[in-house]
Amino acid sequence: MGTVVTYAGNEGLTDHEIAARVAVAKSLAALKGFEFGGGYQPSLQRNTPLYFVPSETLSGEEAGRLGIRGANDLFGGVVPHPFVASKTIAHPLVGRDAQRPQGWSEAFPQRVHAVVLPGFTAFSRADALRGGERLLDEGPVRVKHGHGIGGKGQAVAADSGALARALDAIDAVEFPTCGVVLEPSLEEEATYSVGQVWVDGMWASYCGTQKATTDNRGQPAYGGSDLFIVRGHFSALLGTELDTAMRLAVHRALTFDQAGAEFPGLFASRRNYDVLRGRDPRGRWHCGVLEQSWRIGGASGPEVAALEAFRADPRLRAVRAQSTERYGAHATPPRGAIVHFHGVDPVAGPLAKYTMVEPKEVKALAAAH
């Protein structure tokens, strides 16, 4: 026996985010045969093993304080430096003289260059201006806060003036630690989710697409994910029939995932990658990893539901799992849904968050391929 606990650090979470994390943590406790102990308290007696479900990727220092030693101790990931958990690792700096955080890797952006979008990372306003000006020669630039989530903390700049204003909107104190990413602004065709989870020796790997919706303020919001999840490693996923675009997205994510070996001390039991396919102003197609998520996320409801289905039926090879976030007073989970939240959030308003899971037939890749 052991205990599963959530861990939120100093982060402020909304009611529906807390409820979703608790629901996933309770499911993980049932999977492991552990009890659910609620939120972690430093005074908690360690008579039995603890399994953590953090809301963020942990630094090695923080993980050490919590007694987390490996991927079997948490649902999420641990990185040697905080910036490694952000989207800033995907791109090179603008020059040898550019400002950088401690532990910065020149090798990682080189290893993933072919599987991400063109772009730069900057940890000072001056460096961001340099990188943005270079990209403006090719068209509008998307400016992204290094720790932005779900499309938040972003702006599109079509000229130098707009670029300067977008950078002015970022707190100067945050530049050296959080950084900023600059990429071409693409006409989006699809955003893919590719990932893998591991719990108590059980592996599940998946690919799928994200859904967009409108929140109670009329603003664009994450609406959930539609995932094809197989039992096993990425090799099992790639051994099934996938359409060309999806297969390319999986390969892009896998290359990014393997490049993580550049960071000593990085380990994760939950790995998720957002991959964008879109077209630039000149009509050229791009397909690249936008960011990694080595923490509980929007796809975690389907991830854990798939593991539960695989545990319940050892013959089951694949499932289709859909997560949905629906806003409005009339948002109601359908019959048979795994409900993570259904109510009124003081910040987000009325919404429902739920997961649907069904067995999925697996079509093996033809031998000629």
PLY file of the C-alpha trace (Angstrom):
ply
format ascii 1.0
element vertex 369
property float x
property float y
property float z
element edge 368
property int vertex1
property int vertex2
end_header
0.00 0.00 0.00
0.97 3.60 -0.49
-0.57 7.05 -0.82
-1.18 9.24 -3.87
-1.00 12.98 -3.16
-1.43 16.06 -5.30
1.21 18.75 -5.16
0.55 22.31 -6.32
3.59 24.15 -4.98
2.86 27.88 -4.79
0.77 27.96 -7.96
-2.76 29.34 -7.81
-5.24 26.99 -9.49
-8.89 27.51 -10.34
-11.58 25.24 -8.91
-12.05 23.27 -12.13
-8.29 22.76 -12.52
-8.05 21.48 -8.96
-11.04 19.18 -9.47
-9.58 17.72 -12.67
-6.23 17.05 -11.00
-7.91 15.42 -8.01
-10.00 13.21 -10.31
-6.90 12.02 -12.17
-5.03 11.49 -8.89
-7.88 9.36 -7.51
-7.85 7.24 -10.67
-4.09 6.80 -10.35
-4.54 5.72 -6.73
-7.04 3.07 -7.82
-4.67 1.90 -10.58
-1.78 1.51 -8.16
-3.83 0.03 -5.33
-2.92 3.06 -3.18
-5.14 5.30 -1.10
-5.73 8.92 -2.07
-4.31 11.30 0.53
-5.38 14.68 -0.84
-2.90 17.53 -1.05
0.66 16.91 0.10
1.59 18.17 3.56
5.24 18.31 4.71
4.13 16.82 8.03
2.80 13.69 6.29
4.27 10.57 7.86
6.15 8.36 5.40
5.24 4.96 6.77
4.25 3.92 3.23
5.41 5.06 -0.23
4.19 8.39 -1.58
3.27 8.91 -5.23
3.05 12.55 -6.32
0.78 14.19 -8.90
2.32 17.68 -9.26
0.58 20.46 -11.16
3.90 21.53 -12.70
7.12 19.91 -13.88
9.45 19.83 -10.86
13.03 21.01 -10.63
15.58 18.49 -9.45
16.06 20.46 -6.25
12.35 20.47 -5.42
11.97 16.80 -6.30
14.86 15.97 -3.99
13.17 17.77 -1.09
10.01 15.74 -1.69
11.89 12.44 -1.83
11.18 11.89 -5.56
14.01 9.80 -6.99
12.66 8.44 -10.27
9.73 8.16 -12.68
8.01 5.61 -10.44
7.53 8.28 -7.76
5.32 10.71 -9.68
2.91 11.31 -12.53
4.87 13.99 -14.34
8.51 14.90 -14.76
11.64 16.34 -13.18
14.13 18.64 -14.91
17.60 19.84 -13.83
16.75 23.55 -14.35
13.34 25.29 -14.36
13.73 26.64 -17.92
13.95 23.06 -19.26
10.25 22.64 -18.51
9.34 25.63 -20.70
8.96 26.10 -24.46
12.25 28.06 -24.57
14.39 24.92 -25.02
13.15 24.39 -28.58
15.06 27.23 -30.27
18.61 28.61 -30.39
19.66 31.96 -28.97
20.27 34.84 -31.37
24.06 34.77 -30.94
27.04 33.72 -28.86
26.75 36.92 -26.83
23.05 36.39 -26.02
21.92 36.24 -22.41
21.12 32.74 -21.14
20.12 30.97 -17.90
22.40 28.65 -15.97
22.47 25.19 -17.54
21.51 26.36 -21.04
22.18 23.71 -23.70
23.42 24.73 -27.15
23.16 21.11 -28.25
19.43 20.59 -27.65
18.18 23.21 -30.18
20.61 21.74 -32.71
19.24 18.23 -32.18
15.61 19.32 -32.61
16.18 21.92 -35.35
14.53 19.79 -38.04
11.41 18.94 -35.97
10.42 22.39 -34.62
9.32 25.60 -36.32
11.92 28.21 -37.30
12.55 30.59 -34.42
14.63 32.02 -31.62
14.64 32.02 -27.83
15.64 35.13 -25.89
16.18 35.93 -22.23
16.47 39.70 -22.65
14.40 42.29 -24.48
17.37 43.31 -26.63
17.99 39.74 -27.77
14.29 39.26 -28.47
14.28 42.36 -30.66
17.25 41.01 -32.64
15.61 37.64 -33.21
12.21 39.11 -34.00
13.62 41.52 -36.57
15.25 38.62 -38.41
11.99 36.69 -38.54
9.97 39.72 -39.67
11.75 39.51 -43.02
9.68 36.38 -43.68
6.34 37.65 -42.32
4.45 38.24 -39.04
6.06 36.94 -35.85
4.38 35.19 -32.94
5.79 36.28 -29.56
5.26 33.70 -26.82
5.97 34.00 -23.11
8.24 31.11 -22.12
5.79 29.85 -19.49
2.55 30.61 -21.34
0.01 27.77 -21.37
-2.83 27.01 -23.76
-2.21 29.87 -26.15
-2.08 32.46 -23.36
0.76 34.96 -23.12
1.06 35.30 -26.90
0.93 38.15 -29.40
1.42 38.46 -33.15
3.59 41.28 -34.50
3.44 42.28 -38.17
6.13 44.99 -37.98
8.92 46.37 -35.79
6.63 48.66 -33.83
4.23 45.85 -32.97
7.17 43.64 -32.02
8.48 46.28 -29.60
5.02 46.70 -28.04
4.59 42.94 -27.62
7.93 42.73 -25.83
7.09 45.75 -23.66
4.06 43.84 -22.39
6.36 41.23 -20.81
7.55 42.00 -17.28
11.24 42.89 -17.52
11.87 40.97 -14.29
10.61 37.77 -15.94
12.82 37.96 -19.02
15.99 36.43 -17.49
14.14 33.49 -15.91
11.11 32.80 -18.12
12.38 33.97 -21.51
10.43 34.50 -24.70
10.01 32.47 -27.89
9.73 34.02 -31.36
8.33 31.98 -34.26
6.61 32.66 -37.58
2.89 33.18 -37.23
1.31 30.35 -39.22
-2.12 29.76 -40.64
-2.94 26.73 -38.52
-4.29 23.55 -40.05
-4.16 21.27 -37.02
-2.57 20.90 -33.59
-1.64 17.33 -32.74
-1.11 15.78 -29.32
1.50 13.04 -29.10
2.52 11.44 -25.86
3.28 8.54 -23.58
2.56 7.62 -19.97
4.02 5.00 -17.67
2.50 3.84 -14.38
3.59 0.72 -12.48
5.10 -0.95 -15.52
2.15 -0.18 -17.79
2.92 1.89 -20.91
0.47 3.70 -23.14
1.36 5.83 -26.18
-0.94 8.00 -28.23
-1.58 10.55 -30.93
-4.57 12.69 -31.76
-5.84 16.19 -32.30
-6.79 19.04 -30.01
-10.18 20.72 -30.10
-10.84 24.44 -29.77
-13.88 25.99 -28.09
-15.11 29.33 -26.78
-15.14 30.10 -23.06
-17.77 31.99 -21.12
-16.14 35.30 -22.05
-16.29 34.54 -25.73
-12.54 33.94 -25.91
-10.85 31.01 -27.67
-10.05 28.17 -25.27
-8.80 24.59 -25.18
-11.79 22.33 -25.78
-10.24 18.92 -25.22
-8.43 16.21 -27.16
-9.45 13.26 -29.34
-6.81 10.55 -28.88
-5.93 7.12 -30.29
-4.13 5.35 -27.44
-2.33 2.02 -27.73
-0.87 -0.27 -25.11
2.93 -0.07 -25.17
5.73 2.19 -26.35
5.91 4.59 -29.30
7.00 1.64 -31.43
3.58 0.05 -30.85
1.90 3.27 -31.96
4.06 3.53 -35.09
3.24 -0.11 -35.84
-0.40 0.82 -36.52
-1.99 2.49 -39.52
-1.82 6.28 -39.16
-2.50 8.88 -41.80
0.55 10.64 -43.26
0.16 13.89 -41.30
-0.36 12.09 -37.99
2.61 9.78 -38.57
4.82 12.79 -39.29
3.64 14.45 -36.07
4.52 11.31 -34.08
8.00 11.16 -35.60
8.55 14.86 -34.85
7.52 14.35 -31.22
9.63 11.20 -30.84
12.77 13.00 -32.06
12.10 15.83 -29.60
11.50 13.33 -26.80
14.75 11.45 -27.44
16.72 14.72 -27.51
15.82 15.23 -23.86
18.83 13.07 -23.02
20.86 16.27 -23.48
19.68 17.32 -20.01
21.24 15.17 -17.25
18.76 14.40 -14.49
15.64 14.68 -16.64
13.07 11.91 -16.13
9.32 11.73 -16.68
6.49 9.23 -16.42
4.20 11.54 -18.41
5.39 13.01 -21.74
3.17 15.08 -24.01
4.07 17.13 -27.09
2.02 19.67 -29.03
2.81 19.53 -32.75
1.54 22.22 -35.13
0.94 21.83 -38.84
0.40 25.12 -40.65
1.32 27.39 -43.53
3.43 30.56 -43.46
2.55 33.79 -45.38
4.52 32.54 -48.39
2.45 29.39 -48.57
5.13 27.06 -47.26
4.01 24.17 -45.03
5.60 23.60 -41.63
5.16 20.81 -39.10
6.94 21.22 -35.79
6.82 20.57 -32.06
5.59 23.69 -30.25
6.28 22.60 -26.70
6.59 19.70 -24.31
4.55 18.95 -21.21
6.12 16.75 -18.59
3.30 17.30 -16.09
-0.39 16.54 -15.70
-2.33 18.23 -18.52
-5.51 18.43 -20.54
-4.94 14.96 -22.02
-4.31 13.28 -18.67
-7.95 12.29 -18.16
-7.88 10.17 -21.34
-4.35 8.92 -20.57
-5.31 7.48 -17.20
-8.69 6.24 -18.43
-6.84 4.28 -21.12
-4.52 2.73 -18.53
-7.57 1.71 -16.49
-9.12 0.09 -19.57
-5.89 -1.78 -20.37
-5.62 -2.99 -16.77
-9.24 -4.20 -16.80
-8.84 -6.12 -20.09
-5.38 -7.58 -20.75
-6.42 -8.39 -24.36
-7.33 -4.80 -25.18
-4.72 -3.21 -27.45
-6.14 0.25 -28.14
-8.85 2.74 -27.20
-10.25 5.98 -28.45
-10.35 8.46 -25.59
-11.86 11.92 -25.83
-11.57 14.70 -23.30
-14.00 17.61 -23.53
-14.16 21.02 -21.87
-17.56 22.58 -22.54
-18.56 26.03 -21.28
-21.99 27.45 -20.50
-24.91 26.89 -18.14
-26.27 24.07 -20.31
-22.99 22.13 -20.59
-23.85 18.60 -19.44
-21.66 15.48 -19.55
-23.19 12.66 -21.64
-24.24 9.35 -20.15
-21.25 7.11 -19.43
-18.75 9.96 -19.22
-15.97 10.09 -16.63
-16.73 13.49 -15.08
-13.82 15.59 -13.82
-15.78 18.78 -13.15
-19.38 19.88 -13.60
-20.38 23.10 -11.98
-19.62 26.79 -11.71
-15.99 27.84 -11.36
-15.67 31.26 -9.63
-13.18 32.35 -12.31
-14.15 30.46 -15.47
-17.90 30.28 -14.90
-20.14 27.27 -15.64
-18.45 24.39 -17.43
-18.17 20.64 -17.70
-14.96 18.62 -18.07
-15.22 14.95 -18.87
-13.67 11.96 -20.66
-15.21 9.29 -22.88
-13.40 5.99 -23.61
-14.24 3.19 -26.04
-12.34 0.19 -27.43
-10.68 0.86 -30.77
-9.81 -1.65 -33.47
-6.09 -1.69 -34.26
-4.98 -1.93 -37.87
-1.40 -3.08 -38.09
0.94 -1.36 -40.53
1.25 -3.33 -43.74
4.47 -5.34 -44.01
5.38 -3.52 -47.26
5.73 -0.33 -45.29
0 1
1 2
2 3
3 4
4 5
5 6
6 7
7 8
8 9
9 10
10 11
11 12
12 13
13 14
14 15
15 16
16 17
17 18
18 19
19 20
20 21
21 22
22 23
23 24
24 25
25 26
26 27
27 28
28 29
29 30
30 31
31 32
32 33
33 34
34 35
35 36
36 37
37 38
38 39
39 40
40 41
41 42
42 43
43 44
44 45
45 46
46 47
47 48
48 49
49 50
50 51
51 52
52 53
53 54
54 55
55 56
56 57
57 58
58 59
59 60
60 61
61 62
62 63
63 64
64 65
65 66
66 67
67 68
68 69
69 70
70 71
71 72
72 73
73 74
74 75
75 76
76 77
77 78
78 79
79 80
80 81
81 82
82 83
83 84
84 85
85 86
86 87
87 88
88 89
89 90
90 91
91 92
92 93
93 94
94 95
95 96
96 97
97 98
98 99
99 100
100 101
101 102
102 103
103 104
104 105
105 106
106 107
107 108
108 109
109 110
110 111
111 112
112 113
113 114
114 115
115 116
116 117
117 118
118 119
119 120
120 121
121 122
122 123
123 124
124 125
125 126
126 127
127 128
128 129
129 130
130 131
131 132
132 133
133 134
134 135
135 136
136 137
137 138
138 139
139 140
140 141
141 142
142 143
143 144
144 145
145 146
146 147
147 148
148 149
149 150
150 151
151 152
152 153
153 154
154 155
155 156
156 157
157 158
158 159
159 160
160 161
161 162
162 163
163 164
164 165
165 166
166 167
167 168
168 169
169 170
170 171
171 172
172 173
173 174
174 175
175 176
176 177
177 178
178 179
179 180
180 181
181 182
182 183
183 184
184 185
185 186
186 187
187 188
188 189
189 190
190 191
191 192
192 193
193 194
194 195
195 196
196 197
197 198
198 199
199 200
200 201
201 202
202 203
203 204
204 205
205 206
206 207
207 208
208 209
209 210
210 211
211 212
212 213
213 214
214 215
215 216
216 217
217 218
218 219
219 220
220 221
221 222
222 223
223 224
224 225
225 226
226 227
227 228
228 229
229 230
230 231
231 232
232 233
233 234
234 235
235 236
236 237
237 238
238 239
239 240
240 241
241 242
242 243
243 244
244 245
245 246
246 247
247 248
248 249
249 250
250 251
251 252
252 253
253 254
254 255
255 256
256 257
257 258
258 259
259 260
260 261
261 262
262 263
263 264
264 265
265 266
266 267
267 268
268 269
269 270
270 271
271 272
272 273
273 274
274 275
275 276
276 277
277 278
278 279
279 280
280 281
281 282
282 283
283 284
284 285
285 286
286 287
287 288
288 289
289 290
290 291
291 292
292 293
293 294
294 295
295 296
296 297
297 298
298 299
299 300
300 301
301 302
302 303
303 304
304 305
305 306
306 307
307 308
308 309
309 310
310 311
311 312
312 313
313 314
314 315
315 316
316 317
317 318
318 319
319 320
320 321
321 322
322 323
323 324
324 325
325 326
326 327
327 328
328 329
329 330
330 331
331 332
332 333
333 334
334 335
335 336
336 337
337 338
338 339
339 340
340 341
341 342
342 343
343 344
344 345
345 346
346 347
347 348
348 349
349 350
350 351
351 352
352 353
353 354
354 355
355 356
356 357
357 358
358 359
359 360
360 361
361 362
362 363
363 364
364 365
365 366
366 367
367 368
